């Protein structure tokens, strides 16, 4: 176990929501469902945001979108992230969440780099159309009323088409409660090293609302270093917690004033127990043991990274069908195997490689939305029906 002195961070408030520690779980598709959020909360404090939900699907009340916005009774701060490309539809979705008391915090996604999103003008592509971005944020803030509404964005489409400073000023003017910046462009995807200097520039430019930094936080030390070097008010943790829900315990300890932090260095048995707990929560979330076991399979490599677990056993874990079968497989592990150190740390998840961002035809020709593009965006909202 390693010990490190803690720091005393400033209090972070997102509207009326006061956070015990300045840490936010980044929305991740297929990951940050109720099961994973509950597991992370068992280890540490923070604001835990849902998976990204399509505004159109929510307005049409599709079964899947309604399931995704359903929070566990123990989730006292219900945080939901929305994606949309049409101001009216986004406003309708926010209005629904408020009217039906389904959320305490709403985040808008302007950072997704996935081609199926950006090629429709959404995600990280959207802030390029500055009027559209402003209209969506202003409409959402009005619909949210007293609920804090935040935005998450990237630095831009690529190094020649940066948008974050202008978009952040528009969001600040619209009345958002906080702004989160993933310090990469869409074209970088998750590759290379995040440009934390952009977070520092944003913090200097925006002074009335909290600025949250995102990108390359693999440990609590990374979070402390980001806040110290950029001056940001809090951190957003994404891929760093994949297969490591105890990272939120490390973060909570790191931000606990006046104490000495003992970093979590779990034995293989402790990892196995967390993995089993995650599978159990997934079965409850999906209301299906079969579905839960199928979903836990994608987490195998993340949980057991660096540990001595044979390839055959890893393969069997990645095809597990029942919790009983999972128990039998986990029982064959050496539960006393110690933490492997650096081999279990560092980047996790697929980084991808830099590539040209998929965009609608002619998207970069103008910063303003032309009539044909507005028509296409309206059709896109209907295309995404179903979530």
Buried (B, 14 or more C-beta within 10 A) or exposed (E): EEEBEBBEBEEBBBBEBEBBBBBBBBBBEEBBBBBBBBBBBBBBBBBBBBBBBBBBBBBBEBEEBBBBBEBBEEBEBBBBBBBBBBBBBBBBBBBBBBEEEBBBBBBBBBBBBBBEBBBBBBBBBBBBBBEBBBBBBBBBBBBBEEBBBBBBBBBBBBEEBBBBBBBBBBBBEBBBBBBBBBBBBBBBBBEBEBBBEBBBBBBEBBEEBBBBBBBBBBBBBBBBBBBEEBBBBBBBBBBBBBBBBBBBBBBBBBBBEEEEBEBBBBBBBBBBBBBBBBBBBBBBBBEEBEEBBBBBBEBBBBBBBBBEBEEEBBEBBEEBEBBEBBEEBBEEBEBEBEBBEEEBBEEBBEEEEBBEBBBBEEBBEEBEBEEEBBEBBBEBBEEBEEB
